[in-house]
């Protein structure tokens, strides 16, 4: 059986990578990818802690809920990014300065 500390180390590394990607990318899609990495790190933590309490499956249920919310978030964010690209012809968040048409 793999100890919880190994899962926590992997999740912390994944969260740090996702945070670095979200903060350094000049592209809206890159920022979304960083956010998805951070959500996956949270899912690893939820499942790892739930695995050590075999009577309850709350961690897996929360992880499933986080996955559903992440899919909805990505769908809406990509739709918004496509509309912004149609209007401004860029997806660089720093170059989009006016939200009114």
N, C-alpha and C positions, 0 to 999 in steps of 0.2 A: 504494500500500500504506500502510495506516494504521500509524503507529509504535506500539510497545508502550506508550510512556508515556501515550498517550491512553486505552488500555484500563485501565492502572493507575490513572489519575486517576478514571475513571468507577467502577471497582471500589472505590477508597478512599472515594469519596463515598457510594456505596451501602452500604458497610460501616458508615460513620459514621452514616448515617441509620438503618440497622437497629439499631445499638447504642443510639442515642438513643431509638428507639421502644421497645426492649426494657427500657431502664432507667426510662423515664418513664411508661409505661402502667400504669394500675391495674386492668387487665383481663387475664385469662390469655390470651385469644385475641389481644389486641394484642401481648403478649409473644411469642407464637408467630409472629406476622407479622414482628416484628422479627428473630427468629432466622432465618426464611426469607429475609429480605433479606440477612442476613449470609452465609448459605450461597450465595445467588446471586452475591454479590460474589466469593466464593472460586471459584465456577465460572467466572466471567469471567476471573479470573487464570489458572486452569488452562488454559483454551482459548487465551487470548492467548499464553501462553508456549509452548504446544504448537504453535501456528500458525507460530512462527518456527523450528521444527525439523521440517521437512516429512517427514523419514524416519520419525519416531516418532509414534504416536498415543496415547501414554500419557496426555497431558493430557485428551484427549476421553474416554478410558476412565475416568479418575479423576472427571471431571465427571459422567459417567453414573452412576458408583457413588455419588457424593454426592447426585445427584437421587433415586436409589432409596432411600438411607438417609433423606433428608429426607421422602419420601412416607411411609415407614414410621413415622418419628418423629411426623409430623403426625397420622396415623391413630391411633396409640396415645395421643398427648397429647389429642386431641379426645375419645376415649373416656373418658379419665381426667377431663377437664374436665366432661363430661356427668354422670359419676357423682358428682363433687364438687358439681355444681349440684343434682342430685337430693337430696343429703343436706343441704347447707348453704343452699341457695336463693340462692347468690351465687357469682360467679366472681372476686371481688376477692381476690387472694392475701393481702392484709393482714388481711382479716376472717376468714380460715380459720385458726383457732388450734389446733384439736384434730383430730388425724387418727383418733382412735378413736371408734367409734360409741357 
